[in-house]
Every structure is written in C-alpha cells, then in structure tokens.
Amino acid sequence: MRRIKRVLGGLLVAAIAVGLSGCGASRQVENQAYILVMGLDLSEDGELVITALSPKISGGGGDESGSSGSGSESGDYLHLSVRGESYERTLERLNWAVPRTLNLSQLKLIVFSQELVEQVDCGDLFREIAKTELLFTAAHVVVSAGKAQEFIDNLQPTVGTRLSTDIEASIEHYVNYGIAPDSRLATLYYQTESVYSDPLAIYAMLSDEESSGEDGQDGAQPASALSGPAQQVSQKLDSDIKTRYLGAAVFCDGRYCGLLDGGETVLANLLTDSLNLFWYTLEDECIKLNTVGKPKIKVNMDADPLKIEISIRLSVSNQDHQIPVEKLRDSLKSDIEALIEHAQHMGAEPFGFAEVAARSFLTLDQWQSYNWREKFRRADVEIKLRFDQLNT
C-alpha cells in the first residue's frame, strides 16, 4: 500500500512539473512582445495608424540602442505600424502583426499626433485605450507636433543604454523643471470623464520641425527662456537629441483646445501645486523662486461674474543684490493673469479651480447645473503674491 502511495505521489509531482513547464512557449518572457511605446496617427484616408516599439530580448547581451524606421528589425527594437478603421480593429491587427504574444503591461509612453487630436473625438479614444486589457495606465501621454510614428522612430537613449529608463528619467526631469505636466493615461482618462477641471498632456516635437506660429512677444522680453512656440524654442538648441518635450496640450470634454508654451506650463504647474521651484526672468535677470506651501484658492460663487482669489507664497533664493520686489510681483501677477485669460479663451480650466468651487454644492446634479465652464470663461481673477526671505 505504501509503495502504491509513493508511486501515485511520484506521478502527481511529475504531473505538476509537466503542468508548470507546459504553460506554453507563448507565455514565457522571451516569447512576449512587450510594447514600450505606442503611437497613434491618422492616415491620409482617415484610418487610424498605430505604431509600436518593442524591445527585443536576446541572449547576446548587446546594449539596447535606437532602431531605424517603422517596420524595421535593426538594433534592439522592433518597430511595427498597422492601420485600421477603428482603435479595436487596428489593435487586433497589431496582435496579428507582432510575431509574439502582445503584452502592454510595460508601456511607458503613448504618443498622439497633433493632427489626430485635432480631428478625432479624443474622449472616446482615451476611453478605448484606457480599457485595453493589460495596458499600463501609468504610461506618460504626449501630443506630438508631427507624426507620432516619426517621433517614435527617433526615440533613442540619451544617457545610458536602456530606452525604457531614459523615457522615465527624461520626462521626470522636465516635469520637475515645470515645463511639462505630469500627464498619465489614467489621469487623462479620469479627468476627461469627470465634471471638474480639465487635463493636460505633454507637448513634444522633433528637432527639425519648423514653427508655424508667431513669436507673440511683441518685442517684450519673455519671463521664461522657454516661452513662445515650442518649435521656435527648439530651433535655438543644437543637439544630437531629436525628440524634445516642452509645454502642454489642453483638453476639454475630450476635445483638443490648444497649447500652453513652456512658460505658461510652469505657471500652470505652480497653480496646481505641482512645482517646488522655478526660474523667472525679470529685467534680463533669472531669479530662482521656491514655493512656500500650497496656493490658496477661494471661489466666490455669489459674485457676478464669478470671482476667483488666488494667494501664492514664494521665497527668493539668495541674491548678491536687492531684488525689485514690486516689479517682480507685478510682472509675475501679469503673467499668471495672461495664462488664465488664455485658458478662458480656450474654454478650458486645467488649474483645479473646479474642485474648490464644487465644495459649495450639496449634490452632483446641482454642480452640473451650475455650468462651471461657462461661469469660468467670464470669471474675474484676483492674484495675491507674497515673497519671503528676500536676501541681499
């Protein structure tokens, strides 16, 4: 009897081992196509184009490097582009085109072309992408001035050899600098679905893209070296790095509304308490400003038009001479007012004011009936700036 039990036990262990080893070759790590970057474009005939970049896993131990154009297999990355009538159909074709099991759990970056977001209902598209099985919703979201496919084809590690790490480090740098919003797919989706403030996405371009806009400064010295059309700022940089991140794309109710330049994005991050410090130019001098506490936002719902009061406390790092405080206050106040006015003209409110205003309503129905966006377009804004630790 004991011998029979030992035999049965041995067979059970063998069966378990076979079961564990027989999960299928397609489920093994080296047989999965982990999509690192995904881009979305419109074709000339209006079809959706998805470009995917997947790192190859090989035993050769070679360093990761950038790959050449779409559809190539050179270097350590596989580039593929497929097209279809809808997102789901195009993704299905991508599943077929990739010679391994498609896996989106390691997605780091999603790139939408500006042409696409200008012509397509982005709300529906964001919803479809966010609900994709196994898709990594913490992926960064970028709107590219040119084709998303071209932007992806020019991605390559700038420091080190791993593109996945480089994407995270680069975007984190620009977010901390304040010239890009911390836009993630989950945030973009939830804010698009919400009835409160509107989302921002990182704006990007290639180094050889020309600006189609005017400088817009009328000869005045901008308060940031990164103000103005992103392409014009990019043209002042000579670098081997082709991909550039600067500014923010604004969305409202799933619609693309317009752009914030680098300087405006810094101030938008200041208003949303997403910034610890930033640089501000006053009379050709660059001043380092540190935030002290959170901005205090008050919304007077009884006023007509609506009145928004913003109190911001800042400190100035040590300077070797006296800072003209009143000029600094007037200049910064004027720039914040211009930013808010720009958003009002767009019909968007990406500053978190709605979340403060909604506290005055008992129910969601009351809040929605108030028509916040229309009220915000006509709102009066009062800005109070306090400066601490002004040293000589």
WOWO-V287686 format. One record per backbone hydrogen bond with DSSP energy under -0.5 kcal/mol. CO is the residue of the C=O (numbers start at 0). NH is the residue of the N-H. E is the energy in kcal/mol with one decimal. If there is no record, write none. Layout:
BEGIN
CO_NH_E + CO_NH_E
END
This chain:
BEGIN
0_4_-2.1 + 1_5_-2.5 + 2_6_-2.3 + 3_7_-2.8 + 4_8_-2.9 + 5_9_-2.4 + 6_10_-2.4 + 7_11_-2.3 + 8_12_-2.3 + 9_13_-2.2 + 10_14_-2.4 + 11_15_-2.5 + 12_16_-2.5 + 13_17_-2.5 + 14_18_-2.5 + 15_19_-2.8 + 16_20_-2.3 + 17_21_-1.2 + 19_22_-0.7 + 23_26_-1.4 + 24_27_-1.2 + 27_30_-1.7 + 28_31_-1.7 + 30_100_-1.5 + 31_33_-1.0 + 32_34_-0.8 + 32_102_-2.5 + 33_35_-0.5 + 33_54_-0.7 + 35_107_-3.0 + 35_108_-1.3 + 36_52_-2.3 + 37_110_-2.7 + 38_50_-2.4 + 39_112_-2.0 + 40_48_-2.6 + 42_45_-1.8 + 46_42_-3.1 + 47_83_-2.2 + 48_40_-2.4 + 48_50_-0.5 + 49_81_-2.4 + 50_38_-3.0 + 51_79_-2.2 + 52_35_-3.1 + 52_36_-1.3 + 53_77_-3.1 + 55_57_-0.6 + 57_60_-0.6 + 64_75_-0.8 + 68_71_-1.8 + 71_78_-2.0 + 73_76_-0.9 + 75_55_-3.2 + 76_78_-0.6 + 77_53_-2.2 + 79_51_-3.0 + 81_49_-2.8 + 83_47_-2.4 + 85_89_-2.2 + 86_90_-2.7 + 87_91_-2.0 + 88_92_-1.8 + 89_93_-1.9 + 90_94_-2.2 + 91_95_-1.5 + 92_96_-2.5 + 93_97_-2.5 + 100_32_-3.0 + 102_34_-2.5 + 103_106_-1.3 + 103_135_-1.6 + 107_139_-2.3 + 108_37_-2.3 + 109_111_-0.5 + 109_141_-2.8 + 110_39_-2.9 + 111_143_-3.2 + 112_116_-2.0 + 113_117_-1.7 + 114_118_-0.8 + 115_118_-1.1 + 115_119_-2.0 + 116_255_-0.6 + 119_121_-1.2 + 120_124_-1.5 + 121_125_-3.4 + 122_126_-2.0 + 123_127_-2.2 + 124_128_-2.4 + 125_129_-2.7 + 126_130_-1.3 + 128_131_-1.7 + 131_134_-1.8 + 134_136_-1.0 + 135_138_-1.5 + 136_185_-2.7 + 138_184_-2.2 + 139_109_-2.7 + 140_201_-1.7 + 141_111_-3.2 + 141_143_-0.6 + 142_203_-2.4 + 143_113_-2.9 + 145_113_-0.6 + 146_150_-1.9 + 147_151_-2.6 + 148_152_-2.3 + 149_153_-1.0 + 150_153_-0.6 + 151_154_-1.5 + 160_162_-0.6 + 161_165_-2.0 + 162_166_-2.7 + 163_167_-1.6 + 164_168_-2.6 + 165_169_-2.8 + 166_170_-2.2 + 167_171_-2.2 + 168_172_-2.0 + 169_173_-2.0 + 170_174_-2.5 + 171_175_-2.5 + 172_176_-1.8 + 173_177_-0.9 + 173_178_-1.1 + 173_179_-0.8 + 178_246_-3.0 + 180_182_-1.9 + 181_183_-0.5 + 182_140_-1.6 + 183_187_-2.8 + 184_188_-2.6 + 185_189_-2.8 + 186_190_-2.7 + 187_191_-1.6 + 188_192_-1.9 + 189_193_-1.3 + 198_250_-2.0 + 200_248_-3.0 + 201_142_-3.2 + 202_245_-2.5 + 203_144_-2.5 + 204_243_-2.7 + 205_208_-1.6 + 216_219_-2.4 + 219_221_-0.6 + 222_280_-2.8 + 223_226_-1.6 + 225_261_-1.0 + 227_261_-0.6 + 228_232_-2.0 + 229_233_-2.6 + 230_234_-1.7 + 232_235_-1.3 + 233_236_-1.8 + 236_238_-0.7 + 239_241_-0.7 + 241_206_-1.7 + 243_204_-2.0 + 246_202_-1.9 + 247_259_-2.9 + 248_200_-2.2 + 249_256_-3.2 + 249_257_-1.0 + 251_254_-2.2 + 253_121_-1.3 + 253_122_-0.6 + 254_251_-2.5 + 254_256_-0.5 + 257_249_-3.0 + 259_247_-2.2 + 260_264_-2.4 + 261_265_-1.8 + 262_266_-1.6 + 263_267_-2.4 + 264_268_-2.4 + 265_269_-1.7 + 266_270_-2.2 + 267_271_-1.6 + 268_273_-3.3 + 269_272_-1.3 + 275_290_-2.7 + 277_288_-3.1 + 279_281_-0.5 + 279_286_-3.4 + 281_284_-1.5 + 284_281_-3.0 + 284_286_-0.6 + 286_279_-2.7 + 286_288_-0.6 + 287_316_-1.9 + 288_277_-2.4 + 289_314_-2.6 + 290_292_-0.5 + 294_296_-0.6 + 295_310_-2.5 + 297_299_-0.5 + 297_308_-3.1 + 298_300_-1.0 + 299_302_-0.5 + 299_306_-1.4 + 305_379_-3.0 + 306_299_-3.1 + 307_381_-2.9 + 308_297_-2.6 + 309_311_-0.5 + 309_383_-3.4 + 310_295_-2.7 + 311_385_-2.5 + 312_291_-2.5 + 313_387_-2.8 + 314_289_-3.0 + 322_324_-1.6 + 323_327_-2.4 + 324_328_-2.9 + 325_329_-2.7 + 326_330_-2.5 + 327_331_-2.5 + 328_332_-2.5 + 329_333_-2.1 + 330_334_-1.9 + 331_335_-2.2 + 332_336_-2.3 + 333_337_-2.2 + 334_338_-2.0 + 335_339_-2.3 + 336_340_-2.5 + 337_341_-2.1 + 338_342_-2.2 + 339_343_-2.4 + 340_344_-2.1 + 341_345_-1.6 + 342_346_-1.3 + 342_347_-2.1 + 348_197_-2.5 + 351_355_-0.8 + 352_356_-2.4 + 353_357_-2.6 + 355_358_-1.1 + 356_359_-1.8 + 357_360_-1.7 + 362_366_-1.7 + 363_367_-2.6 + 364_368_-2.0 + 365_369_-1.1 + 366_369_-0.5 + 366_370_-0.6 + 367_370_-0.8 + 370_374_-1.9 + 371_375_-3.1 + 372_376_-1.8 + 373_377_-0.7 + 374_377_-0.8 + 375_378_-1.3 + 379_307_-2.9 + 381_309_-3.1 + 383_311_-2.9 + 385_313_-3.3 + 387_315_-1.6 + 388_390_-1.1 + 390_318_-0.5
END
